[in-house]
Amino acid sequence: MKKSIVIFVCLSLPSLALTVYGQHSENTELYKILREKDSLLFHAGFNTCDPETMASLFTEDFEFYHDKGGATFGRDEFLAPMVENCAQQDKNALQPSRRILIENSLRVYPLRKDGMLYGAIQEGVHRFEFLNEQKQYQKGDIAKFTHLWIITDGEWKIKRELSFDHQPASTYQIE
């Protein structure tokens, strides 16, 4: 019996360690920093059409993997369509689409080497809305995302992004 208990405890320790040291809670500085960066990223990309702010959040060798649109390699290649679209948009008009982070879906996992924080994995779920012909926002896709954030020259930057499991608007309810 004692042997069974010892084996159970030993097997449970790795999962206990993951629970204790895995995801950072919403109260931690790391979580708050990356939540703010996430908001800044999507505000610049969808609400204000701000390619300069977007560029400041990515590494030069940024890679983007999308389950419907394929892969894009390099920050400049990724941002090129946005730069072109922003140049054509009326800055005072409603933006053609917007992104909404699903409440309580954001998770942050620190990455360390020899005890030093060098990056983090951020994951969550978000949905999108787009303007119809009557200038009303309509439900768009809902999807999961994963960002690999790296500290580069003292700044948090996204090195890799995954956008996947896109589902049509008909599969979810608006909160």
MDTraj code that builds the backbone (N, CA, C; nanometers):
import mdtraj as md
import numpy as np

residues = "MET LYS LYS SER ILE VAL ILE PHE VAL CYS LEU SER LEU PRO SER LEU ALA LEU THR VAL TYR GLY GLN HIS SER GLU ASN THR GLU LEU TYR LYS ILE LEU ARG GLU LYS ASP SER LEU LEU PHE HIS ALA GLY PHE ASN THR CYS ASP PRO GLU THR MET ALA SER LEU PHE THR GLU ASP PHE GLU PHE TYR HIS ASP LYS GLY GLY ALA THR PHE GLY ARG ASP GLU PHE LEU ALA PRO MET VAL GLU ASN CYS ALA GLN GLN ASP LYS ASN ALA LEU GLN PRO SER ARG ARG ILE LEU ILE GLU ASN SER LEU ARG VAL TYR PRO LEU ARG LYS ASP GLY MET LEU TYR GLY ALA ILE GLN GLU GLY VAL HIS ARG PHE GLU PHE LEU ASN GLU GLN LYS GLN TYR GLN LYS GLY ASP ILE ALA LYS PHE THR HIS LEU TRP ILE ILE THR ASP GLY GLU TRP LYS ILE LYS ARG GLU LEU SER PHE ASP HIS GLN PRO ALA SER THR TYR GLN ILE GLU".split()
xyz = np.array([
    [0.0816, -0.1195, 0.0000],
    [0.0000, 0.0000, 0.0000],
    [0.0862, 0.1262, 0.0000],
    [0.1897, 0.1268, 0.0869],
    [0.2778, 0.2429, 0.0936],
    [0.3462, 0.2648, -0.0407],
    [0.3844, 0.1544, -0.1065],
    [0.4511, 0.1652, -0.2361],
    [0.3572, 0.2304, -0.3385],
    [0.2293, 0.1952, -0.3354],
    [0.1316, 0.2536, -0.4278],
    [0.1147, 0.4026, -0.4035],
    [0.1128, 0.4418, -0.2772],
    [0.0977, 0.5834, -0.2440],
    [0.2186, 0.6620, -0.2910],
    [0.3381, 0.6066, -0.2686],
    [0.4611, 0.6735, -0.3116],
    [0.4624, 0.6895, -0.4626],
    [0.4259, 0.5863, -0.5373],
    [0.4221, 0.5932, -0.6837],
    [0.3202, 0.6966, -0.7287],
    [0.2020, 0.6982, -0.6673],
    [0.0998, 0.7962, -0.7030],
    [0.1493, 0.9389, -0.6791],
    [0.2097, 0.9639, -0.5641],
    [0.2608, 1.0970, -0.5323],
    [0.3690, 1.1373, -0.6311],
    [0.4600, 1.0467, -0.6627],
    [0.5680, 1.0777, -0.7577],
    [0.5132, 1.1084, -0.8960],
    [0.4140, 1.0329, -0.9371],
    [0.3545, 1.0574, -1.0683],
    [0.2735, 1.1867, -1.0688],
    [0.2215, 1.2260, -0.9548],
    [0.1416, 1.3483, -0.9465],
    [0.2268, 1.4733, -0.9404],
    [0.3490, 1.4631, -0.8961],
    [0.4335, 1.5818, -0.8789],
    [0.4537, 1.6618, -1.0071],
    [0.4819, 1.5976, -1.1234],
    [0.4981, 1.6805, -1.2442],
    [0.3733, 1.7620, -1.2767],
    [0.2554, 1.7035, -1.2641],
    [0.1348, 1.7801, -1.2954],
    [0.1109, 1.8872, -1.1899],
    [0.1467, 1.8590, -1.0646],
    [0.1357, 1.9595, -0.9604],
    [0.2310, 2.0749, -0.9894],
    [0.3516, 2.0429, -1.0331],
    [0.4493, 2.1470, -1.0669],
    [0.3986, 2.2323, -1.1822],
    [0.3348, 2.1706, -1.2801],
    [0.2799, 2.2473, -1.3914],
    [0.1697, 2.3409, -1.3433],
    [0.0902, 2.2935, -1.2494],
    [-0.0164, 2.3766, -1.1975],
    [0.0410, 2.4955, -1.1215],
    [0.1400, 2.4699, -1.0383],
    [0.1966, 2.5751, -0.9559],
    [0.2801, 2.6718, -1.0390],
    [0.3596, 2.6206, -1.1329],
    [0.4538, 2.7044, -1.2053],
    [0.4149, 2.7302, -1.3500],
    [0.3014, 2.6824, -1.3942],
    [0.2613, 2.6968, -1.5335],
    [0.2069, 2.8344, -1.5643],
    [0.0802, 2.8407, -1.5930],
    [0.0176, 2.9655, -1.6339],
    [0.0267, 3.0698, -1.5230],
    [0.0551, 3.1925, -1.5615],
    [0.0569, 3.3025, -1.4652],
    [-0.0842, 3.3548, -1.4459],
    [-0.1166, 3.3877, -1.3231],
    [-0.2508, 3.4384, -1.2945],
    [-0.2650, 3.5806, -1.3482],
    [-0.3881, 3.6241, -1.3539],
    [-0.4191, 3.7571, -1.4055],
    [-0.3620, 3.8684, -1.3190],
    [-0.3199, 3.8364, -1.1973],
    [-0.2667, 3.9374, -1.1060],
    [-0.1170, 3.9595, -1.1217],
    [-0.0488, 3.8778, -1.2006],
    [0.0958, 3.8909, -1.2120],
    [0.1343, 4.0025, -1.3085],
    [0.2529, 4.0559, -1.2874],
    [0.3027, 4.1620, -1.3751],
    [0.3165, 4.1118, -1.5183],
    [0.3665, 3.9894, -1.5370],
    [0.3831, 3.9342, -1.6715],
    [0.2491, 3.9260, -1.7441],
    [0.1474, 3.8742, -1.6775],
    [0.0148, 3.8638, -1.7387],
    [-0.0356, 4.0029, -1.7791],
    [-0.0231, 4.0996, -1.6882],
    [-0.0720, 4.2348, -1.7160],
    [0.0029, 4.2989, -1.8327],
    [0.1339, 4.2796, -1.8382],
    [0.2137, 4.3358, -1.9483],
    [0.1681, 4.2779, -2.0814],
    [0.1543, 4.1454, -2.0873],
    [0.1188, 4.0830, -2.2149],
    [-0.0279, 4.1047, -2.2509],
    [-0.1131, 4.1208, -2.1534],
    [-0.2526, 4.1566, -2.1842],
    [-0.2555, 4.2965, -2.2459],
    [-0.1769, 4.3882, -2.1892],
    [-0.1694, 4.5235, -2.2440],
    [-0.1114, 4.5217, -2.3858],
    [-0.0076, 4.4414, -2.4076],
    [0.0529, 4.4309, -2.5412],
    [-0.0480, 4.3720, -2.6402],
    [-0.1239, 4.2727, -2.5969],
    [-0.2274, 4.2134, -2.6814],
    [-0.3295, 4.3194, -2.7210],
    [-0.3738, 4.3990, -2.6253],
    [-0.4703, 4.5056, -2.6537],
    [-0.4121, 4.6080, -2.7505],
    [-0.2872, 4.6466, -2.7274],
    [-0.2206, 4.7434, -2.8144],
    [-0.2083, 4.6886, -2.9569],
    [-0.1691, 4.5626, -2.9686],
    [-0.1531, 4.4980, -3.0991],
    [-0.2832, 4.5025, -3.1793],
    [-0.3912, 4.4573, -3.1193],
    [-0.5155, 4.4488, -3.1945],
    [-0.5849, 4.5846, -3.2077],
    [-0.5607, 4.6747, -3.1147],
    [-0.6124, 4.8114, -3.1303],
    [-0.5460, 4.8769, -3.2517],
    [-0.4135, 4.8617, -3.2618],
    [-0.3404, 4.9193, -3.3762],
    [-0.3801, 4.8516, -3.5067],
    [-0.4041, 4.7220, -3.5019],
    [-0.4357, 4.6480, -3.6234],
    [-0.5784, 4.6632, -3.6709],
    [-0.6717, 4.6802, -3.5784],
    [-0.8119, 4.6819, -3.6175],
    [-0.8830, 4.8141, -3.5903],
    [-0.8492, 4.8823, -3.4828],
    [-0.9253, 5.0015, -3.4455],
    [-0.8680, 5.1306, -3.5006],
    [-0.7362, 5.1417, -3.5062],
    [-0.6761, 5.2687, -3.5469],
    [-0.5946, 5.2595, -3.6746],
    [-0.5748, 5.1391, -3.7259],
    [-0.4980, 5.1206, -3.8490],
    [-0.3616, 5.1900, -3.8357],
    [-0.2790, 5.1368, -3.7472],
    [-0.1524, 5.1987, -3.7102],
    [-0.0357, 5.1024, -3.7366],
    [0.0152, 5.0984, -3.8605],
    [0.1224, 5.0042, -3.8935],
    [0.2518, 5.0274, -3.8150],
    [0.2795, 5.1515, -3.7765],
    [0.4025, 5.1793, -3.7026],
    [0.4013, 5.1121, -3.5656],
    [0.2879, 5.1218, -3.4969],
    [0.2756, 5.0551, -3.3671],
    [0.2829, 4.9041, -3.3858],
    [0.2154, 4.8538, -3.4879],
    [0.2219, 4.7096, -3.5155],
    [0.3661, 4.6667, -3.5371],
    [0.4402, 4.7389, -3.6177],
    [0.5783, 4.7031, -3.6486],
    [0.6634, 4.6978, -3.5221],
    [0.6352, 4.7853, -3.4266],
    [0.7147, 4.7887, -3.3034],
    [0.6918, 4.6666, -3.2155],
    [0.5862, 4.5914, -3.2424],
    [0.5524, 4.4760, -3.1589],
    [0.6020, 4.3427, -3.2140],
    [0.6635, 4.3432, -3.3329],
    [0.7102, 4.2191, -3.3946],
    [0.8613, 4.2196, -3.4119],
    [0.9215, 4.0999, -3.4050],
    [1.0620, 4.0868, -3.4420],
    [1.0716, 4.0939, -3.5939],
    [1.1879, 4.1278, -3.6458],
    [1.2059, 4.1344, -3.7916],
    [1.1817, 3.9992, -3.8569],
    [1.2186, 3.8906, -3.7874],
    [1.2014, 3.7563, -3.8438],
    [1.0680, 3.6925, -3.8023],
    [0.9696, 3.7759, -3.7724],
    [0.8359, 3.7315, -3.7328],
    [0.7800, 3.6305, -3.8333],
    [0.7112, 3.5296, -3.7804],
    [0.6432, 3.4304, -3.8640],
    [0.4980, 3.4199, -3.8192],
    [0.4087, 3.4167, -3.9175],
    [0.2647, 3.4096, -3.8924],
    [0.2097, 3.2861, -3.9625],
    [0.1396, 3.2025, -3.8870],
    [0.0799, 3.0815, -3.9417],
    [-0.0706, 3.0876, -3.9201],
    [-0.1443, 3.0810, -4.0304],
    [-0.2907, 3.0951, -4.0279],
    [-0.3513, 2.9710, -4.0913],
    [-0.4498, 2.9128, -4.0255],
    [-0.5075, 2.7883, -4.0755],
    [-0.5872, 2.8053, -4.2044],
    [-0.6206, 2.9256, -4.2412],
    [-0.6952, 2.9486, -4.3662],
    [-0.6135, 3.0265, -4.4687],
    [-0.5217, 3.1111, -4.4211],
    [-0.4467, 3.1982, -4.5114],
    [-0.3023, 3.1582, -4.5351],
    [-0.2565, 3.0512, -4.4717],
    [-0.1197, 3.0062, -4.4935],
    [-0.0192, 3.0777, -4.4045],
    [0.1063, 3.0680, -4.4431],
    [0.2160, 3.1235, -4.3633],
    [0.2720, 3.2498, -4.4282],
    [0.3187, 3.3405, -4.3427],
    [0.3855, 3.4630, -4.3870],
    [0.5146, 3.4741, -4.3080],
    [0.6236, 3.5018, -4.3784],
    [0.7551, 3.5074, -4.3149],
    [0.8128, 3.6481, -4.3248],
    [0.8409, 3.7058, -4.2095],
    [0.8995, 3.8392, -4.2034],
    [0.7973, 3.9442, -4.1652],
    [0.8392, 4.0332, -4.0747],
    [0.7517, 4.1413, -4.0276],
    [0.7046, 4.2301, -4.1425],
    [0.7965, 4.2700, -4.2301],
    [0.7593, 4.3623, -4.3380],
    [0.6601, 4.2992, -4.4346],
    [0.6803, 4.1722, -4.4658],
    [0.5857, 4.1038, -4.5552],
    [0.4484, 4.0916, -4.4894],
    [0.4474, 4.0629, -4.3609],
    [0.3214, 4.0510, -4.2883],
    [0.2459, 4.1838, -4.2857],
    [0.3190, 4.2931, -4.2640],
    [0.2552, 4.4244, -4.2500],
    [0.2236, 4.4935, -4.3825],
    [0.2832, 4.4499, -4.4915],
    [0.2650, 4.5180, -4.6207],
    [0.1180, 4.5375, -4.6591],
    [0.0321, 4.4348, -4.6506],
    [-0.1092, 4.4581, -4.6865],
    [-0.1776, 4.5597, -4.5945],
    [-0.1411, 4.5588, -4.4678],
    [-0.1996, 4.6537, -4.3738],
    [-0.1573, 4.7968, -4.4071],
    [-0.0302, 4.8159, -4.4372],
    [0.0201, 4.9485, -4.4735],
    [-0.0570, 5.0003, -4.5952],
    [-0.0745, 4.9149, -4.6945],
    [-0.1469, 4.9536, -4.8161],
    [-0.2933, 4.9870, -4.7857],
    [-0.3600, 4.9019, -4.7069],
    [-0.5008, 4.9253, -4.6730],
    [-0.5183, 5.0519, -4.5904],
    [-0.4281, 5.0753, -4.4963],
    [-0.4388, 5.1935, -4.4103],
    [-0.4227, 5.3222, -4.4903],
    [-0.3370, 5.3184, -4.5904],
    [-0.3154, 5.4373, -4.6727],
    [-0.4416, 5.4753, -4.7497],
    [-0.5274, 5.3781, -4.7755],
    [-0.6488, 5.4025, -4.8540],
    [-0.7706, 5.4337, -4.7670],
    [-0.7605, 5.4152, -4.6358],
    [-0.8773, 5.4313, -4.5500],
    [-0.8918, 5.5742, -4.4994],
    [-1.0170, 5.6123, -4.4807],
    [-1.0501, 5.7392, -4.4173],
    [-1.0306, 5.7208, -4.2668],
    [-0.9408, 5.7954, -4.2076],
    [-0.9082, 5.7804, -4.0653],
    [-1.0267, 5.8146, -3.9745],
    [-1.1225, 5.8904, -4.0236],
    [-1.2384, 5.9283, -3.9426],
    [-1.3544, 5.8298, -3.9561],
    [-1.3446, 5.7376, -4.0492],
    [-1.4528, 5.6414, -4.0721],
    [-1.4416, 5.5249, -3.9743],
    [-1.5506, 5.4517, -3.9588],
    [-1.5463, 5.3286, -3.8805],
    [-1.4488, 5.2317, -3.9474],
    [-1.3731, 5.1597, -3.8679],
    [-1.2816, 5.0603, -3.9243],
    [-1.3638, 4.9437, -3.9790],
    [-1.3178, 4.8839, -4.0896],
    [-1.3965, 4.7786, -4.1543],
    [-1.4121, 4.6514, -4.0704],
    [-1.3260, 4.6320, -3.9724],
    [-1.3401, 4.5150, -3.8860],
    [-1.2864, 4.5474, -3.7473],
    [-1.3256, 4.4644, -3.6527],
    [-1.2737, 4.4795, -3.5176],
    [-1.2595, 4.3424, -3.4533],
    [-1.1726, 4.3396, -3.3532],
    [-1.1407, 4.2156, -3.2831],
    [-1.1861, 4.2267, -3.1385],
    [-1.2470, 4.1204, -3.0870],
    [-1.2937, 4.1164, -2.9494],
    [-1.2323, 3.9944, -2.8831],
    [-1.1550, 4.0174, -2.7776],
    [-1.0973, 3.9083, -2.6998],
    [-1.2079, 3.8457, -2.6158],
    [-1.2191, 3.7144, -2.6207],
    [-1.3208, 3.6450, -2.5420],
    [-1.2793, 3.6510, -2.3943],
    [-1.3700, 3.6984, -2.3128],
    [-1.3422, 3.7167, -2.1704],
    [-1.2946, 3.5870, -2.1059],
    [-1.1940, 3.5981, -2.0225],
    [-1.1351, 3.4870, -1.9464],
    [-1.0668, 3.3817, -2.0323],
    [-1.0382, 3.4112, -2.1577],
    [-0.9731, 3.3117, -2.2430],
    [-0.8209, 3.3289, -2.2490],
    [-0.7708, 3.4449, -2.2081],
    [-0.6283, 3.4734, -2.2225],
    [-0.5469, 3.3991, -2.1166],
    [-0.4412, 3.3314, -2.1632],
    [-0.3497, 3.2569, -2.0757],
    [-0.2076, 3.2994, -2.1090],
    [-0.1216, 3.3031, -2.0063],
    [0.0183, 3.3410, -2.0241],
    [0.1059, 3.2389, -1.9522],
    [0.2072, 3.1882, -2.0236],
    [0.3007, 3.0899, -1.9705],
    [0.4429, 3.1433, -1.9876],
    [0.5147, 3.1668, -1.8786],
    [0.6499, 3.2212, -1.8888],
    [0.7487, 3.1198, -1.9455],
    [0.8498, 3.1694, -2.0139],
    [0.9601, 3.0880, -2.0648],
    [1.0875, 3.1352, -1.9967],
    [1.1625, 3.0409, -1.9381],
    [1.2849, 3.0761, -1.8666],
    [1.3992, 2.9861, -1.9100],
    [1.5178, 3.0400, -1.9012],
    [1.6393, 2.9618, -1.9201],
    [1.7300, 2.9951, -1.8026],
    [1.7735, 2.8928, -1.7316],
    [1.8567, 2.9114, -1.6126],
    [1.7931, 3.0101, -1.5153],
    [1.6605, 3.0021, -1.5033],
    [1.5879, 3.0868, -1.4100],
    [1.5572, 3.2266, -1.4587],
    [1.6084, 3.2642, -1.5741],
    [1.5872, 3.3998, -1.6268],
    [1.4732, 3.4001, -1.7286],
    [1.3815, 3.4919, -1.7122],
    [1.2698, 3.5077, -1.8048],
    [1.3208, 3.5620, -1.9378],
    [1.2928, 3.4903, -2.0471],
    [1.3336, 3.5378, -2.1798],
    [1.2161, 3.5518, -2.2754],
    [1.0999, 3.5008, -2.2348],
    [0.9849, 3.5086, -2.3227],
    [0.8614, 3.4511, -2.2558],
    [0.7544, 3.4404, -2.3334],
    [0.6295, 3.3851, -2.2816],
    [0.5427, 3.3383, -2.3976],
    [0.4588, 3.2438, -2.3672],
    [0.3576, 3.1986, -2.4626],
    [0.2247, 3.2548, -2.4138],
    [0.1535, 3.3173, -2.5042],
    [0.0226, 3.3758, -2.4738],
    [-0.0775, 3.3093, -2.5669],
    [-0.1870, 3.2636, -2.5100],
    [-0.2906, 3.2023, -2.5928],
    [-0.4264, 3.2537, -2.5498],
    [-0.5193, 3.2464, -2.6429],
    [-0.6539, 3.2909, -2.6116],
    [-0.7490, 3.2636, -2.7264],
    [-0.8677, 3.3161, -2.7114],
    [-0.9723, 3.3025, -2.8129],
    [-1.0253, 3.4426, -2.8408],
    [-1.0454, 3.4712, -2.9688],
    [-1.1013, 3.6009, -3.0052],
    [-1.2000, 3.5840, -3.1190],
    [-1.2835, 3.6851, -3.1315],
    [-1.3797, 3.6850, -3.2419],
    [-1.3660, 3.8164, -3.3159],
    [-1.4204, 3.8181, -3.4348],
    [-1.4083, 3.9351, -3.5206],
    [-1.5455, 3.9793, -3.5671],
    [-1.5580, 4.1069, -3.5926],
    [-1.6793, 4.1638, -3.6499],
    [-1.6385, 4.2479, -3.7695],
    [-1.7281, 4.2614, -3.8648],
    [-1.6997, 4.3403, -3.9847],
    [-1.8207, 4.4268, -4.0188],
    [-1.7942, 4.5354, -4.0888],
    [-1.9024, 4.6254, -4.1285],
    [-1.9755, 4.5710, -4.2510],
    [-2.1078, 4.5752, -4.2449],
    [-2.1852, 4.5394, -4.3631],
    [-2.2132, 4.6657, -4.4442],
    [-2.2948, 4.6548, -4.5479],
    [-2.3235, 4.7676, -4.6360],
    [-2.3948, 4.8825, -4.5631],
    [-2.4659, 4.8490, -4.4546],
    [-2.5376, 4.9511, -4.3777],
    [-2.4492, 5.0106, -4.2662],
    [-2.3209, 4.9809, -4.2700],
    [-2.2245, 5.0315, -4.1698],
    [-2.2583, 4.9842, -4.0282],
    [-2.3052, 4.8583, -4.0198],
    [-2.3326, 4.7949, -3.8915],
    [-2.2371, 4.6764, -3.8766],
    [-2.1842, 4.6596, -3.7568],
    [-2.0935, 4.5470, -3.7352],
    [-2.1718, 4.4158, -3.7277],
    [-2.1201, 4.3164, -3.7978],
    [-2.1786, 4.1831, -3.8020],
    [-2.0775, 4.0827, -3.7483],
    [-2.1281, 3.9711, -3.6942],
    [-2.0391, 3.8670, -3.6442],
    [-1.9534, 3.8103, -3.7568],
    [-1.8261, 3.7893, -3.7256],
    [-1.7346, 3.7203, -3.8156],
    [-1.6857, 3.5935, -3.7477],
    [-1.5704, 3.5469, -3.7868],
    [-1.5144, 3.4239, -3.7312],
    [-1.4776, 3.4376, -3.5840],
    [-1.4696, 3.3228, -3.5195],
    [-1.4098, 3.3100, -3.3874],
    [-1.2909, 3.2164, -3.4066],
    [-1.1822, 3.2418, -3.3358],
    [-1.0611, 3.1615, -3.3566],
    [-0.9756, 3.1600, -3.2307],
    [-0.8831, 3.0672, -3.2287],
    [-0.7832, 3.0594, -3.1228],
    [-0.6546, 3.1224, -3.1743],
    [-0.5731, 3.1710, -3.0812],
    [-0.4437, 3.2259, -3.1206],
    [-0.3390, 3.1907, -3.0166],
    [-0.2163, 3.1839, -3.0628],
    [-0.1004, 3.1634, -2.9763],
    [0.0077, 3.2592, -3.0223],
    [0.0627, 3.3348, -2.9279],
    [0.1734, 3.4269, -2.9567],
    [0.2956, 3.3812, -2.8787],
    [0.4086, 3.3779, -2.9448],
    [0.5363, 3.3558, -2.8787],
    [0.6017, 3.4923, -2.8638],
    [0.6038, 3.5430, -2.7413],
    [0.6646, 3.6724, -2.7100],
    [0.8074, 3.6487, -2.6638],
    [0.9000, 3.7292, -2.7126],
    [1.0412, 3.7210, -2.6765],
    [1.0857, 3.8590, -2.6288],
    [1.1699, 3.8621, -2.5261],
    [1.2271, 3.9895, -2.4828],
    [1.3475, 4.0179, -2.5722],
    [1.3387, 4.1253, -2.6494],
    [1.4444, 4.1660, -2.7415],
    [1.4866, 4.3078, -2.7060],
    [1.6120, 4.3241, -2.6692],
    [1.6634, 4.4554, -2.6276],
    [1.5736, 4.5208, -2.5223],
    [1.5281, 4.4392, -2.4281],
    [1.4466, 4.4902, -2.3181],
    [1.3007, 4.5124, -2.3513],
    [1.2580, 4.4810, -2.4727],
    [1.1193, 4.5017, -2.5164],
    [1.0536, 4.3678, -2.5495],
    [0.9251, 4.3566, -2.5178],
    [0.8479, 4.2379, -2.5541],
    [0.8068, 4.2490, -2.7010],
    [0.8418, 4.1453, -2.7796],
    [0.8061, 4.1424, -2.9215],
    [0.7562, 4.0024, -2.9577],
    [0.6634, 3.9984, -3.0523],
    [0.6111, 3.8698, -3.0986],
    [0.7048, 3.8153, -3.2063],
    [0.7490, 3.6929, -3.1847],
    [0.8373, 3.6261, -3.2802],
    [0.7571, 3.5306, -3.3695],
    [0.6587, 3.4646, -3.3121],
    [0.5748, 3.3702, -3.3868],
    [0.4300, 3.3901, -3.3445],
    [0.3411, 3.3732, -3.4414],
    [0.1977, 3.3807, -3.4126],
    [0.1266, 3.2692, -3.4864],
    [0.0369, 3.2031, -3.4151],
    [-0.0490, 3.1004, -3.4733],
    [-0.1925, 3.1485, -3.4618],
    [-0.2670, 3.1403, -3.5703],
    [-0.4082, 3.1760, -3.5712],
    [-0.4808, 3.0556, -3.6310],
    [-0.5638, 2.9893, -3.5505],
    [-0.6154, 2.8590, -3.5927],
    [-0.7536, 2.8307, -3.5355],
    [-0.8119, 2.7223, -3.5842],
    [-0.9437, 2.6770, -3.5414],
    [-1.0495, 2.7844, -3.5659],
    [-1.0406, 2.8496, -3.6817],
    [-1.1418, 2.9495, -3.7181],
    [-1.2757, 2.8798, -3.7388],
    [-1.3774, 2.9361, -3.6768],
    [-1.5130, 2.8826, -3.6873],
    [-1.6044, 2.9959, -3.7340],
    [-1.7043, 2.9630, -3.8142],
    [-1.7952, 3.0680, -3.8640],
    [-1.8818, 3.1261, -3.7532],
    [-1.9318, 3.2446, -3.7783],
    [-2.0145, 3.3179, -3.6817],
    [-2.1342, 3.2365, -3.6348],
    [-2.1861, 3.1527, -3.7199],
    [-2.3049, 3.0763, -3.6838],
    [-2.2807, 2.9778, -3.5698],
    [-2.1551, 2.9546, -3.5322],
    [-2.1267, 2.8555, -3.4293],
    [-2.1147, 2.9132, -3.2890],
    [-2.1314, 3.0419, -3.2718],
    [-2.1194, 3.0999, -3.1378],
    [-2.2222, 3.2092, -3.1148],
    [-2.2397, 3.2418, -2.9892],
    [-2.3343, 3.3454, -2.9483],
    [-2.2580, 3.4712, -2.9104],
    [-2.3128, 3.5879, -2.9410],
    [-2.2526, 3.7132, -2.8941],
    [-2.2847, 3.7276, -2.7463],
    [-2.1825, 3.7650, -2.6692],
    [-2.2010, 3.7808, -2.5243],
    [-2.3006, 3.8909, -2.4969],
])
top = md.Topology()
chain = top.add_chain()
for i, resn in enumerate(residues, 1):
    res = top.add_residue(resn, chain, resSeq=i)
    for name in ("N", "CA", "C"):
        top.add_atom(name, md.element.get_by_symbol(name[0]), res)
traj = md.Trajectory(xyz[None], top)
